[in-house]
Amino acid sequence: MNGSHTWGISNASFLWFYGIACLLTLGGIWRRRRSLLNAGDRSARPERLDAYDLAMLNGGPQLVITIAAAKLHRIGSLAHGTSGRAVEVRQRPGDADDRAAALEREVYEAVLRNPGVCARSLRKELEACAPIQQLAFTLTRSGLLLDERTRARMNRLWLWILPVLALGIARVVEGSDAGAAVAYTDMLLAALALATLWLAVQRRWATARGRRLLDTERGGRKTLGRVPDPDEIPRALALYGAGVLWVADPGIAFAWAVPRERGSTWTGARTAVEAG
């Protein structure tokens, strides 16, 4: 088969067709993504957000759990276990009657119920606890947090690229002669593969409105991306991600199996680690 006319289409013609297909697909994804991120009630005006609210918008339940665990360690309610990543209870936290205290008590009780269990198992159990579910409900109702169905749709957008990606791979497998058109097709295919990977690993929690609020909070507290004071650790984690804890208190980060995330969700964590 003449490589320059694989499938009866010249390399130059295929390049034009493939380029247009890529642009249409990526444009459709961009519009759909924008629509999903702008979903929700825009009229609701939430009260001032605390560290747990911001953490839910930035990194979801796992970041909220990280902040609660760090606080409990700092006040002496939890301690590192003898087996590295096991966590042990110490003194019971106070009986304050507010949302933050309820969440912290839930974390404490989970450790108490599961002596010697590794942090990864505790984190998985806590993700569905009542205080976190209530926090998610409140932020979703305020139009700041994507609901579960919308997040699922966002997470599947990369699948839109697969037919176009498969077409490009099939063209390469069939073989073609060398030339500028072939080289450009290979470059388009590589770029599309990178775009697919980027979309596949993205995990967005906040709506566009919630993301703007996070950006505003970060703009006023830029120094929190570096090593924060002990009292500032919760807000630093909420705004700049779990990577901050590896700088501020590596022992807690290790004990709770905190991920060293470098993706867009954990904006600023990279700066914090490098600054340390």
PyMOL commands that set and color helices and strands:
alter all, ss='L'
color gray80, all
select helices_A, chain A and resi 3-8+11-37+51-59+61-74+99-113+119-126+130-141+148-155+157-174+180-201+208-220+222-225+230-240+243-248+250-255+264-266+269-275
alter helices_A, ss='H'
color red, helices_A
select strands_A, chain A and resi 78-80+87-89
alter strands_A, ss='S'
color yellow, strands_A
deselect
rebuild
show_as cartoon
